[in-house]
Amino acid sequence: MRRCIRACLALSVCLILLSVSAAHAAYSDVMPGSWYEAAVTQMAQEGILTGYPDGTFRPGQPVTAAEFVTIAARAAGLPPVQAQGGHWAAGRIQAALQAGWYDWDELPPTGEQFDQPITRQLAVKILMRALLPDIRGDYAAQSAKISDFSALDGRYYEPVLAAYACGVVKGRPDGAFRPTDNLSRAEACTLFSTSALCPPPLRSRPRNFPSRSLCRPGGAAYLKTAGCRFWASSSAMNGGSPPSCGA
């Protein structure tokens, strides 16, 4: 019996080591010790990542609107619906529109903007409505944290202030949010991982919400290494295969 137990333990250790090694080897551009490495390793172990055909994750590449909406929809457990056009993400984008996560003119269902980089302000709006819809931020307190608040479109006040209030967004070192800038794949991954840190009273946990087991003590410094469990790329999602993520 003891030999059997030891053999099982040894096998388990080997499998863990192999899975970690596979996560590192899976993406040629995931640097050991990088702030996004832990997220990629965790997601690769869970079988969520498939990566790009050339074996890269491309952490600095802008995330598209279709990719980001797909992340949010999968995280919230929102199934796709019938949609016009043949885009790989059309069903989930239409479902997100029907759920009220964004307005028609922000991402028209005709598809012209699906593969365009999503802006930071729209990404935050979609994330907050999908995963943290009950959180609110005080206008005076939160707007004071944003040095370029005047650049923020008024339709995004509520979700952005709420995101600052619960710590999902902290802004740049200079206090700027840069609402119309693009969001990189690695940054989008961090947004989803930090959304899991909101205290339970502030949110309900949708199906597939990022695991709090990934979140440990350590304050803002740890937010850069916390893993996210959801990603999407057109190469991976087209055809229904698991989403791609990197960091």
Phi, psi and chi 1 to 4 in degrees:
 res  aa     phi    psi   chi1   chi2   chi3   chi4
   1 MET       -  -44.7  176.7   63.4   72.8      -
   2 ARG   -63.8  -40.1  -69.8 -176.7  177.5  177.8
   3 ARG   -62.8  -38.3  -69.9 -178.8  179.5  178.2
   4 CYS   -64.6  -43.5 -177.6      -      -      -
   5 ILE   -62.9  -44.3  -66.3  174.8      -      -
   6 ARG   -62.7  -40.3  -71.0  174.9 -179.1  173.6
   7 ALA   -64.4  -40.8      -      -      -      -
   8 CYS   -64.4  -42.1  -69.9      -      -      -
   9 LEU   -63.5  -43.6  -71.3  174.5      -      -
  10 ALA   -61.8  -42.0      -      -      -      -
  11 LEU   -63.7  -40.4  178.7   60.2      -      -
  12 SER   -62.2  -43.9  -62.4      -      -      -
  13 VAL   -62.0  -42.9  170.6      -      -      -
  14 CYS   -62.1  -42.1  -71.0      -      -      -
  15 LEU   -63.7  -40.6  -70.4  174.1      -      -
  16 ILE   -62.9  -46.3  -68.1  171.9      -      -
  17 LEU   -63.5  -39.7  -68.5  175.9      -      -
  18 LEU   -65.6  -39.0  -73.5  172.7      -      -
  19 SER   -67.8  -38.8   63.8      -      -      -
  20 VAL   -66.2  -43.2  172.1      -      -      -
  21 SER   -61.9  -39.4  -62.7      -      -      -
  22 ALA   -64.4  -36.6      -      -      -      -
  23 ALA   -64.1  -40.7      -      -      -      -
  24 HIS   -70.4  -37.8  -74.6  -68.7      -      -
  25 ALA   -78.8  -19.5      -      -      -      -
  26 ALA   -67.0  -31.2      -      -      -      -
  27 TYR  -126.2  113.4  -51.8  105.2      -      -
  28 SER   -68.6  -20.3   58.8      -      -      -
  29 ASP  -104.5   15.3   56.6   -9.8      -      -
  30 VAL   -94.7  107.4  173.5      -      -      -
  31 MET   -82.1  132.1  -60.9  -64.8  101.8      -
  32 PRO   -57.3  132.7  -25.7   35.8      -      -
  33 GLY    86.4   -3.2      -      -      -      -
  34 SER   -70.0  159.0   57.2      -      -      -
  35 TRP   -67.9  -15.7   58.3  -91.5      -      -
  36 TYR  -106.3    0.4   48.6   80.1      -      -
  37 GLU   -60.6  -43.1 -179.5 -167.9   15.1      -
  38 ALA   -60.3  -38.4      -      -      -      -
  39 ALA   -64.8  -44.0      -      -      -      -
  40 VAL   -64.9  -43.8  175.7      -      -      -
  41 THR   -59.3  -46.7  -59.8      -      -      -
  42 GLN   -61.7  -45.5  177.9   70.4   30.7      -
  43 MET   -71.1  -33.1  -72.0 -179.0  -74.5      -
  44 ALA   -66.3  -39.9      -      -      -      -
  45 GLN   -63.8  -32.6  -69.3  173.9   -6.1      -
  46 GLU   -84.8   -1.6  -65.8 -177.4    1.9      -
  47 GLY    78.0   18.2      -      -      -      -
  48 ILE   -85.8  -28.8  -63.5  174.3      -      -
  49 LEU   -91.5  140.6  -52.6 -174.8      -      -
  50 THR  -123.9  -24.4   58.8      -      -      -
  51 GLY    74.2 -178.2      -      -      -      -
  52 TYR   -88.5  158.7  -76.2   96.2      -      -
  53 PRO   -56.2  -28.0  -27.2   36.0      -      -
  54 ASP   -86.9    6.5   62.5   -0.5      -      -
  55 GLY    83.3   15.8      -      -      -      -
  56 THR  -107.9  163.4   61.8      -      -      -
  57 PHE  -106.3  -32.8  166.6   64.6      -      -
  58 ARG    61.7   62.6  -51.6  174.6 -166.9  177.4
  59 PRO   -63.1  -28.9   24.0  -35.3      -      -
  60 GLY   -88.4   -3.4      -      -      -      -
  61 GLN   -74.0  137.8  179.2  172.8  -64.1      -
  62 PRO   -60.7  138.8  -22.8   34.5      -      -
  63 VAL   -83.2  136.9   62.4      -      -      -
  64 THR   -84.7  166.6   67.3      -      -      -
  65 ALA   -61.7  -42.4      -      -      -      -
  66 ALA   -62.6  -42.3      -      -      -      -
  67 GLU   -63.4  -46.5  -68.5  169.0   -9.9      -
  68 PHE   -67.3  -42.5 -165.2   89.5      -      -
  69 VAL   -63.3  -37.7  171.4      -      -      -
  70 THR   -63.7  -40.6  -60.9      -      -      -
  71 ILE   -57.5  -51.5  -57.2  168.3      -      -
  72 ALA   -61.9  -42.5      -      -      -      -
  73 ALA   -64.8  -43.3      -      -      -      -
  74 ARG   -65.4  -40.5  -75.7 -179.5  168.6  -96.0
  75 ALA   -64.5  -37.4      -      -      -      -
  76 ALA   -87.5   -5.4      -      -      -      -
  77 GLY    73.0   30.5      -      -      -      -
  78 LEU   -90.9  113.8 -176.5   69.1      -      -
  79 PRO   -76.3  156.7   28.4  -35.1      -      -
  80 PRO   -70.8  158.5   25.9  -34.5      -      -
  81 VAL  -126.0  175.0  -61.4      -      -      -
  82 GLN   -63.5  136.1  -72.0  -71.3  -23.3      -
  83 ALA  -146.1  157.3      -      -      -      -
  84 GLN   -80.7  156.8   62.4 -176.7   14.9      -
  85 GLY    82.5  170.6      -      -      -      -
  86 GLY  -110.9   18.1      -      -      -      -
  87 HIS   -66.1  142.9 -167.4  -82.9      -      -
  88 TRP   -60.4  -27.0   62.7  -90.5      -      -
  89 ALA  -105.8    5.3      -      -      -      -
  90 ALA   -57.2  -39.7      -      -      -      -
  91 GLY   -64.0  -41.1      -      -      -      -
  92 ARG   -76.9  -34.5  -67.7 -166.8 -175.6  -85.3
  93 ILE   -63.8  -42.6  -67.4  175.4      -      -
  94 GLN   -65.5  -39.3 -179.2   64.3   26.7      -
  95 ALA   -63.2  -40.2      -      -      -      -
  96 ALA   -66.1  -37.5      -      -      -      -
  97 LEU   -63.3  -45.9  175.7   61.9      -      -
  98 GLN   -64.9  -28.6  -66.6  177.2    3.8      -
  99 ALA   -79.8   -7.7      -      -      -      -
 100 GLY    83.2   21.8      -      -      -      -
 101 TRP   -75.6  -23.8  -67.4   -2.8      -      -
 102 TYR  -154.1  168.7   65.7   90.6      -      -
 103 ASP   -96.3  156.2  -62.3  -36.6      -      -
 104 TRP   -52.8  -45.5 -171.3   94.1      -      -
 105 ASP   -73.1  -14.4   62.2  -51.5      -      -
 106 GLU   -76.9  -31.4  -67.4  173.5  -59.7      -
 107 LEU  -151.8   78.4 -168.7   57.7      -      -
 108 PRO   -57.2  137.9  -24.4   34.9      -      -
 109 PRO   -67.6   -5.3   23.1  -33.0      -      -
 110 THR   -68.7  -18.3   47.1      -      -      -
 111 GLY    96.9   -3.6      -      -      -      -
 112 GLU   -61.8  -28.1  -67.6   86.3   -6.8      -
 113 GLN  -104.6    1.4  -60.9  178.5   28.0      -
 114 PHE   -57.2  -42.4  -72.8    3.6      -      -
 115 ASP   -98.0   14.2  -65.5  -40.3      -      -
 116 GLN   -90.8  151.0  -63.2  -59.4  -49.3      -
 117 PRO   -58.7  137.7  -25.9   36.0      -      -
 118 ILE   -83.9  144.9 -166.0  170.1      -      -
 119 THR   -78.9  158.8   64.0      -      -      -
 120 ARG   -63.4  -39.8  -64.9  168.2   63.3   85.7
 121 GLN   -68.1  -38.4   58.3 -173.0    6.6      -
 122 LEU   -71.8  -37.6  178.7   54.4      -      -
 123 ALA   -61.1  -43.7      -      -      -      -
 124 VAL   -65.9  -39.7  168.5      -      -      -
 125 LYS   -60.6  -46.4  175.4 -179.0  177.7  178.3
 126 ILE   -64.8  -44.4  -69.1  172.0      -      -
 127 LEU   -62.0  -46.0 -178.4  146.8      -      -
 128 MET   -66.7  -41.3  -63.8  -58.1  -66.8      -
 129 ARG   -70.2  -30.8  -70.4 -165.9  172.9 -177.5
 130 ALA   -78.0  -41.4      -      -      -      -
 131 LEU  -115.9  -27.0  -58.2  178.0      -      -
 132 LEU  -134.0   55.4  -57.2  165.5      -      -
 133 PRO   -70.1  -18.2   28.3  -37.4      -      -
 134 ASP   -93.5   -3.5  -62.4  -33.7      -      -
 135 ILE   -82.6  139.7  -64.3 -180.0      -      -
 136 ARG  -128.6  153.5  -62.2  -68.4 -177.6  -90.1
 137 GLY  -123.7  137.9      -      -      -      -
 138 ASP   -67.2  129.2  179.1   75.2      -      -
 139 TYR   -58.4  -52.6 -179.2   91.2      -      -
 140 ALA   -64.3  -45.9      -      -      -      -
 141 ALA   -68.0  -43.9      -      -      -      -
 142 GLN   -83.4  -37.6  -56.4  -53.5  -36.2      -
 143 SER   -64.7  -27.5   63.5      -      -      -
 144 ALA   -66.2  -20.3      -      -      -      -
 145 LYS   -81.3  -13.6  -59.1  176.4 -177.7  178.0
 146 ILE  -107.1  107.7  -52.1  172.8      -      -
 147 SER   -68.2  -25.7   61.7      -      -      -
 148 ASP  -110.4   36.9   58.3  -13.5      -      -
 149 PHE   -57.8  -31.3 -175.4   73.4      -      -
 150 SER   -64.8  -19.5   61.3      -      -      -
 151 ALA   -84.7   -9.3      -      -      -      -
 152 LEU   -80.3  129.0 -177.2   65.8      -      -
 153 ASP   -64.0  137.4 -170.8  -48.8      -      -
 154 GLY   -57.4  -28.1      -      -      -      -
 155 ARG   -70.2  -12.3   72.8 -161.9  -55.5 -179.3
 156 TYR  -106.4    4.0  -58.8  106.1      -      -
 157 TYR   -53.6  -54.7  -77.3    1.7      -      -
 158 GLU   -60.0  -52.6 -177.8  176.4  -41.3      -
 159 PRO   -67.2  -36.6   22.1  -32.6      -      -
 160 VAL   -69.3  -43.1  170.5      -      -      -
 161 LEU   -64.6  -37.1  -65.1  177.6      -      -
 162 ALA   -65.3  -39.7      -      -      -      -
 163 ALA   -64.7  -37.8      -      -      -      -
 164 TYR   -68.4  -38.1  -90.7   83.8      -      -
 165 ALA   -63.2  -36.7      -      -      -      -
 166 CYS  -100.1    2.7   68.2      -      -      -
 167 GLY    86.9    6.3      -      -      -      -
 168 VAL   -66.3  -36.1  169.5      -      -      -
 169 VAL  -120.7  136.2  175.8      -      -      -
 170 LYS  -121.1  -10.8  -65.7 -177.1  178.7  -62.9
 171 GLY    80.3 -179.3      -      -      -      -
 172 ARG   -82.7  167.1  -54.5  -73.1 -175.9  173.4
 173 PRO   -56.8  -28.5  -28.7   37.5      -      -
 174 ASP   -86.7    5.3   61.4   -1.7      -      -
 175 GLY    87.3   -0.1      -      -      -      -
 176 ALA   -84.0  144.9      -      -      -      -
 177 PHE   -97.9  -30.4  173.5   59.6      -      -
 178 ARG    54.1   66.2  -60.3  178.2 -173.8  173.2
 179 PRO   -59.5  -31.2   21.9  -33.9      -      -
 180 THR   -97.3    3.0   59.2      -      -      -
 181 ASP   -72.9  163.4  -80.7    8.1      -      -
 182 ASN   -76.9  167.5  -63.5  -24.9      -      -
 183 LEU  -120.6  127.3 -167.1   69.2      -      -
 184 SER   -76.9  164.8   74.1      -      -      -
 185 ARG   -61.4  -40.7  -71.8  165.0   58.5   85.7
 186 ALA   -67.3  -40.1      -      -      -      -
 187 GLU   -65.1  -41.3  -71.3  174.4  -31.6      -
 188 ALA   -61.7  -40.1      -      -      -      -
 189 CYS   -60.2  -41.5 -158.0      -      -      -
 190 THR   -65.3  -38.2  -59.7      -      -      -
 191 LEU   -57.5  -45.3  -83.7 -177.9      -      -
 192 PHE   -68.9  -35.8  -80.1   86.8      -      -
 193 SER   -70.1  -38.8   66.9      -      -      -
 194 THR   -72.3  -25.5   55.7      -      -      -
 195 SER   -64.7  -23.2   66.2      -      -      -
 196 ALA   -76.2  -10.7      -      -      -      -
 197 LEU   -85.3  -10.4  -62.2  175.3      -      -
 198 CYS   -62.2  135.6  -71.3      -      -      -
 199 PRO   -57.0  144.1  -22.7   33.2      -      -
 200 PRO   -50.5  -37.4  -28.5   35.9      -      -
 201 PRO   -62.1  -20.7  -25.0   36.9      -      -
 202 LEU   -88.4   -9.0  -65.0 -179.3      -      -
 203 ARG  -152.3  157.9   58.2  168.8  170.8   78.6
 204 SER   -99.7  148.8   57.5      -      -      -
 205 ARG   -92.4  106.1  -72.2  174.7   63.5   84.8
 206 PRO   -65.7  161.1  -14.7   27.7      -      -
 207 ARG   -59.2  137.5 -178.4  167.0   62.4   87.2
 208 ASN    74.4   12.1  -64.2  -27.5      -      -
 209 PHE   -63.4  145.8 -161.6   75.6      -      -
 210 PRO   -50.3  136.0  -29.5   36.3      -      -
 211 SER   -68.8  131.7  170.8      -      -      -
 212 ARG   -72.3   -9.5  -71.2 -176.6   64.0   83.5
 213 SER   -65.6  -18.4   65.6      -      -      -
 214 LEU   -80.9  -12.1  -63.1  174.4      -      -
 215 CYS  -102.7  122.4  -50.3      -      -      -
 216 ARG  -122.4  168.2  -47.2  170.1 -156.0  160.9
 217 PRO   -62.8  154.5  -21.5   32.4      -      -
 218 GLY   148.6   -1.3      -      -      -      -
 219 GLY    67.3 -154.1      -      -      -      -
 220 ALA   -61.1  -32.7      -      -      -      -
 221 ALA   -61.8  -35.2      -      -      -      -
 222 TYR   -75.8  -22.4 -179.2   70.8      -      -
 223 LEU   -60.0  -24.6  -62.9 -176.1      -      -
 224 LYS   -79.1  -13.8  -69.3 -173.2  176.5 -178.3
 225 THR  -115.4   -5.5   60.6      -      -      -
 226 ALA   -64.7  140.4      -      -      -      -
 227 GLY   -84.4  152.0      -      -      -      -
 228 CYS  -115.2  155.9   78.2      -      -      -
 229 ARG  -108.6    6.8  -58.9 -179.9   58.3 -173.5
 230 PHE  -134.8  136.9  -53.8   97.0      -      -
 231 TRP  -154.1  170.0 -166.4 -104.9      -      -
 232 ALA  -153.9  145.4      -      -      -      -
 233 SER  -142.5  150.2   74.5      -      -      -
 234 SER   -62.2  -34.3   55.9      -      -      -
 235 SER   -66.7  -34.4   63.5      -      -      -
 236 ALA   -86.7  -39.0      -      -      -      -
 237 MET   -78.5  -26.6  -69.4  -58.2  -60.9      -
 238 ASN   -63.4  115.1 -168.0    5.9      -      -
 239 GLY   100.2   -1.8      -      -      -      -
 240 GLY    88.1   10.3      -      -      -      -
 241 SER   -76.1  166.4   57.3      -      -      -
 242 PRO   -58.4  149.7  -26.0   35.6      -      -
 243 PRO   -69.1  159.0   22.8  -32.1      -      -
 244 SER   -97.9  143.8  166.1      -      -      -
 245 CYS  -149.4  155.9 -176.7      -      -      -
 246 GLY  -156.0  172.2      -      -      -      -
 247 ALA  -177.1      -      -      -      -      -
